[in-house]
Amino acid sequence: MILWFVLIGILVYFLVGGDWNLNSFQRKSAGNHLDERLAKGEISIEEYQKLKTTLKENE
């Protein structure tokens, strides 16, 4: 019975435009997180370059 609820829930999720991003279940590296922050405009290019250099030095 519970299995049917789960299957119906998944079906409804996809029908309303849901999108499962399997990469979100993987642990992101600091570099990937930094790349995403730059892409979203949360940090400037100068900040990105400074932080990227700091990450490389600490590896």
N, C-alpha and C positions, 0 to 999 in steps of 0.2 A: 504494500500500500504506500509506504513512504517512497519507494522507488518511483512510483507513478507521479507523485508530487514533485519529486526532483526533476524527472524528465519533462514534465509539463512546465515547470519553472524555467528550465533551460531553454525550452522551445519558445516560451513567451519572451524571455530575455533577448533572444536573437531576432524575434519578429519585431520588436520595438526598437531595433537598431543597436543593440548591445554589441560590444566588441571586446573579446577577451584578448588581452595582450599577454602572451605567454612570457615575454621578456620581463614583465613586471614582477614575475615570481623569482627571477634570478637576482642575485645580489649584485648591485652595481658597484663598479670601482669608483674611486675618488675622481679619476680622470673623466669617466663617463658622466658623473654627476656634475662636474665642472663644465663639460661640454653642453649639457642640458641647460644649466643656468645661463650660459652665454646665449644659447639659442632662444631662450625665453626673454632675454633682455634684462635679466636680474642683475647682471654685472657688466661692466664695460670691457672693451677689448684689452685695455691696459691692466685692469684687475685680473682678467683671465690669464694674460701672459705672465704676470707676476706670480699668481697662484700656481700655474702650470710649472713654472721654473722651480718654485718651492717644493712642489710634489716630486719633481724629478730628483732634486737634491736629497730628499729624505727617503728615497727608495733604497 
